Amino acid sequence: MNAARCRQVVCLIVGTALLLFPASGSATGSPADHATRAHHMSKMSKAKPAQVKTYKRKAQRRPLPPEGILLKDLRTGQVLFEQNADLSMAPASLTKIMSAIVILEEGDLDDQVTVSRQAAAAHRIKLYLKPGQVLPLRGLLEAMLIRSANDACLAAVEHVGGDEESFVEKMNAKAAAIGLPRTHFQNACGFDMPDHFSTAEDLAVLTEYAMGHETFAAIVKEPAAVIRTTDQRKKYIARTTNRLLGTMDGVIGVKTGYTSGAGRCLITVVTRDGRELLLVLLNARQRWWRAHELLEYGLRAPAPATVATSR
């Protein structure tokens, strides 16, 4: 670039600078200065403002619904720990304990049961029975207690009660007979319904009663059962839903439960070192950890003096 060209470029740069940034000694500047500044200010005013990041305030969490807990020494009758034990709550499939009692006391386990369309259509946990299949009542009882199969439960209930509504009447009559004042059933399998509830206290009494049935106690301690149709053409394997069986020394049952309304539920019995403990958990957070913690606590606690029991 020659010298003349360089001088032109320098003059252009200096002139532009003077237009945009007038000398500090000039308080007002020339009309041209004002026009130039007004033009640039107009462009700046039209520019979009910088985006300011905003943070939404987190909604406050609703308080967690309560847990119902009862830990009892069955040898002495003493309650070792309880929390909301008399609070009415949804029992989920713990309901099937009462259903099993009615089946055992009013049914014949050697009966052959034909699966209805309604029973086969039961949802959630199921064996996937087919309408028209015939199975022994004993096998259906095993499936509903070990696997918590709702299709097996409903097929057994319809057979013994004629229909579910009539069977539920028997369940409520039995609840009154064995002294469950805060328990009412509205269905036989444990689905959430407005008038279907129990308490940890009542369910402890119910379980003690059920464990007095030799057949019930034998079924609920099994990790699995094979259920065959009467014609032997189809077999179903019902595996337990109780993770404590086989993983915690001394556990001998009993039943799990879950619905969105009830949360995670569990009733279990453990026998070890001369102790026999019953634990009821309703709407439990960290169900398996909670059960293990409470049972170990009960087993470590000094054995209380023997008192009269309800068994």
PyMOL commands that set and color helices and strands:
alter all, ss='L'
color gray80, all
select helices_A, chain A and resi 3-20+31-46+92-106+117-120+137-147+150-161+164-178+200-211+214-220+287-300
alter helices_A, ss='H'
color red, helices_A
select strands_A, chain A and resi 68-73+79-83+112-114+134-136+224-228+235-239+251-259+263-272+275-282
alter strands_A, ss='S'
color yellow, strands_A
deselect
rebuild
show_as cartoon
